[in-house]
Amino acid sequence: MFGIKKFLFRDAMPEHLPDDVQAGLAAWRASPAPALDEAHFHTRYLVVDIATSGPDPETDRLFSIAASAVHHSAIAPDDALYVDFSDLAAEEGGVVERRLLAFLRYAAKAPLVAYHVPYVSGFLMRACKERLGVDFRPQWIDLAWLLPAMFGDKGSTVQPLDHWLEAFGLDAGSGRRNAMENALLLARLLQMLLARANNKEIDSAARLIAESRASSFLRRVS
């Protein structure tokens, strides 16, 4: 079995964390991880987008995290989360740490889906490490690489997100979208991708994760 139980959280909890955050982290670490060999219909996928001050996870600032779940092939309006770090007042009193913990508990070790995983994961890894002492390495699925692998007739190379929204006739609205709007649009794309994956006998999260990794590696080296 290809399992999310192979997470490596070899980290130390910072001593400055408030007691409630330490207790929450301990409970999150001890929580069971979902099986990844179930059919897509039974797997809860978490689609994630972020807003930042720039493209570099090492130097730029994380402003917000938006997440929307796809479960039972549906996007549930009440299964979504928006975490805001933009207010400077949140720098004190453990507010940032509590908001990051809220994201971890909401994610519940589900497979995460993003568009350009290195960008999204880089910011999340840095925030979790610096604030919570967590080496955050979930199982990722990268739509930027999987969409051209699954829908070569609509685009055979990595494209801007708007290309895929237009290709599938999704109304992205006008003007600049926020992270939550992007997460919901990405969730719609994931629904379509899961249907195509089933047709290709890529019928579980484990196989989809493997396909995402293979698509990224093969296209990067070709």
Secondary structure as GFF3:
##gff-version 3
##sequence-region A 1 222
A	DSSP	three_ten_helix	4	6	.	.	.	ID=ss1
A	DSSP	alpha_helix	19	30	.	.	.	ID=ss2
A	DSSP	three_ten_helix	40	42	.	.	.	ID=ss3
A	DSSP	beta_strand	45	52	.	.	.	ID=ss4
A	DSSP	beta_strand	62	71	.	.	.	ID=ss5
A	DSSP	beta_strand	74	84	.	.	.	ID=ss6
A	DSSP	three_ten_helix	88	91	.	.	.	ID=ss7
A	DSSP	alpha_helix	95	107	.	.	.	ID=ss8
A	DSSP	beta_strand	112	114	.	.	.	ID=ss9
A	DSSP	alpha_helix	117	132	.	.	.	ID=ss10
A	DSSP	beta_strand	140	142	.	.	.	ID=ss11
A	DSSP	alpha_helix	143	150	.	.	.	ID=ss12
A	DSSP	alpha_helix	161	167	.	.	.	ID=ss13
A	DSSP	alpha_helix	179	199	.	.	.	ID=ss14
A	DSSP	alpha_helix	205	221	.	.	.	ID=ss15
###
